[in-house]
Amino acid sequence: MVDLHTIWAVLIEGVKPLQAGTKDNRTIVCTTCGATYATSAKFCGADGTSLHDAVHATASVPIDRKPAKICNTCSETFPLYAQYCPEDATKLSPLSSSSGVSPSAAPKPSVNAYLDNSAESVLAINEDDALIGKSFAGKYRIDSLLGEGGMAKVYLATHLEIEKPVVIKLMHTNLSSKEKETSYKRFEQEIKVTARLNHPNLVSVFDGGAINSRPYLVMEYIKGDSLRSYIATWGALDLRDAINIVSQACAGLNEAHGQGIVHRDLKPENIMLREQSDRPDWVKIVDFGIAHLKQGGSKLTATGIAVGTVDYMSPEYLQDKPIDHRADVYALGIMLFELITGQCPFEGESCESVLAKHLFSRPMPPSSFRKDMEPGCKIDMIVERALEKDPSERFQSTLDMRKALIAAMQNPGSI
């Protein structure tokens, strides 16, 4: 089984963990970086090298390591025999002189978790933005445009006084009057909500204001990647690693709930895995843009789009009933199921069918998807309780859920 050190080897060195339930039998060697993989692996997570080519390579075949292919999503370059980008699973294209990308260009930081994910996100890495390289708010320098969502742009910047990287979220200029009003309220709420929180598993927002009537907020820069990108690349996790991630999320949310704050949009996109293997708290929850205050809070929606994500919405939210911290417990249950099985418990061909399953269907036990779990094991029971339709039947706090997860850590796959 893969331990936490292996998980961080994946994030930092690109070493792919074995799929759930398989034996540690790594026999394929990447011809570019020398990393070893299970025989079922298709391509190297570090550099995108096709492991099919690696298996059949011989000493008499020269290995051309010069950049020859490019990922059109993140602009990173790869060797000729690379097939897919390990960052975003994009099919690689031939690198041409017209691409305008330097082979030595550093990979762009993941931006998904910083964006307003209630609206469709559109990456704009190559956009010619007048702010790049200029001073912002008198103490920041805008270094690059990471991306943009439905209502805001996200920049990587440097705090000039302490020379520390930060992330700046700046509202769009081309919004309608109604959209601007909603965006102002959401920015104001995100700053106030997140500034109240102080926990190693929660993102820190430490500055905000308005420039030329455009509100902005400044967040800590998290070097790492979103849990969504990790799942998309590697699939289901080892049971103990899945438990560790969710238990850390429980700890952070317990702090937020204690402050009367409900996240309401928990999903793998909003969970960051920090690239620091030497620290115990490497999970960060981000994007409190639609967080709900138990007292005095209001529902803020993007134009034409419901707040939250369908796959992780609790039944009470879908029924327009009062929302409290137990809606976050439900979302954590969905994510735990997804980390263990590689898929969400409620899937369908349409949004309506998924919504109906949230309301009326019971999930299959995670053990039915894995050979290394016994039916009725502790994890099955934890997922079942977290996904109860009636909030009063769920864990009544994320602290309770965390205690159950820690108790299951000793032997999660057995009764």
Buried (B, 14 or more C-beta within 10 A) or exposed (E): BBEBEBBBBBBEEBBBBBBBBBEEEBEBBBBBBEBEBBEEBEBBBBBBBBBBBBBEBEEEEEBEBEBBBBBEBBBBBBBBBBBBBBBBBBEBEEBEEEBEBEEEEEEBBBBBBBBBBBBEBEBBBEEEBEBBEEEBBEBBBBBBBBBBBBBBBBBBBBBEEEEEBBBBBBBBEEBEEEBBEBBBEBBBBBBBBBBBBEBBBBBBBEBBEBBEEBBBBBBBBBEBBBBBBBBBBBBBBBBBBBBBBBBBBBBBBBBBBBEBBBBBBBBBBBBBBBEBBEEEBBBBBBBBBBBBBBEEBEEBEBEEEBBBBBBBBBBBBBEEEEBBBBBBBBBBBBBBBBBBBBBBBBEBEEEEEBBBBBBEBEBBBBBEBBEBBBEEBBBBBBBBBBBBBEBEEBBEBBBBBBBBBEEBBEEBBEE
